[in-house]
């Protein structure tokens, strides 16, 4: 059921229903690394990735989890008094550690009186049955969402960006998590090298048909100090970067095809200007959402309208 006034299921409306008030995600650097950086799967990470481009200033592992929470809460409390928070373990792969380490860090965050749950970002190949069983236990007492970076359902594209996990692993992780009663989120990037409009649309539908609670979407951005930035400098013609209006039209198509039960959390990414090479839209997230709402109304599209067409 769509929220009145919206043509898609938006996550803030769900949070307001669940918690009865506004809830803010607070990014936390838990001091984890990534199997694609420490040599387990590879070195240097995925070709597009520069973690520094999306970590807020307060989010630094050297400060410790409690201090990061306190600084983030002070920042957001100045804007929204009295709200609750979700500790968002965002940097790198936040299940990539021994179970005792995970327990210590998650439970430190949950001990804060203003924290009502966790969002744990990770890779599909960085979870196992033991970790999921533990997180399922946590989820019986508070909100927990596992957020998996899937990025593409196209195996060839995953190889091109040096993701070093398969889409089959993503399907396993999502289903194994949902079977335990844990909320599941997934993340897709639109515009990766080797994708076509058709493959991205089909991929979004395929991923959305899995037992997901939340789906995050965003456009490919070329970020400084990444392998992809070097590739873009050598061969910019290999990249089909979206204009804001072309991307807007594509997202409308995606929404029309998506399962109507999935909550949509985000449609665009906005990297800081000091990191961004291209495309430079000059459009803030809330401005894009306003354009999207208008476009959906103009085209009379809502989530799931074309699901069976």
PEPEVEN-V441939 format. One line per field, one symbol per residue. phi: phi as a letter, one per 30 degrees, with the letter a starting at -180 (. if undefined). psi: psi as a letter, one per 30 degrees, with the letter a starting at -180 (. if undefined). burial: b if it has 9 or more other C-alpha atoms within 8 Angstrom, else e. A space follows every 50 residues. Layout:
BEGIN
phi: ???
psi: ???
burial: ???
END
This chain:
BEGIN
phi: .ddejccadcdeddddddciadbcdcdbcdidcbdcbcjdcabiiddccb eddbcdedcbeddidddeddddddddddcbdidcbcdcdcdiccbcaeed ddeddddddddddccclbbcdacdccbbddddddddddddcadbbdccdc iacddddeddchdibcdedddddddddddcicdbcbbbccjdejdceddd dddddddddddccbbcbaddbcceibddddddddbdddccdddddddedd ddddedcdedcddccacbcbdeedcdcadcdibdedddddddeddddech cbdjececc
psi: klkkfkgljkeeeeeeeefglkkkkjkkjgglbkfgfgfeeakfalffkj effgklefikeffleeeeeeeeeeefffejkgllkkjjjekbjggillee eeeeeefeeffkffkgakkjkllfgglleeeeeeeeeeffflkkkkjkje elfjeeeeeegheglleeeeeeeeeeeefggkkkllkkkkgkkflleeee eeeeeeefflikekkkkllkkjklhleeeeeeeeifffkikkleeeeeee eeeeefflkffkkjekflkikkfffkelkjegkleeeeeeeeeeeeeefh klkgegeg.
burial: eebeebbbbbbbbebbeeeebbbebbbbbbebbbbbbbeebbeebbbbeb eebebeeebbbeebbbebbebbbeeebeeeeebbbbbbbbbbbbbbeeee ebeebbebbbeeeebbbbbbbbbbebbeeebbbebbebbeebbbbbbbbb bbbbbebbbbbbbbbebebbbbbbbbbbebebbbbbbbbbbbbebeeebb bebbbbebbbbbbbbbbbbbbbbbebbbbebbeeeeeebebbeeeebbbe bbbbbbbbbbebbbbbbbbebeeebbbebeeeeebeebbebbbebbbeee bbbbeebee
END
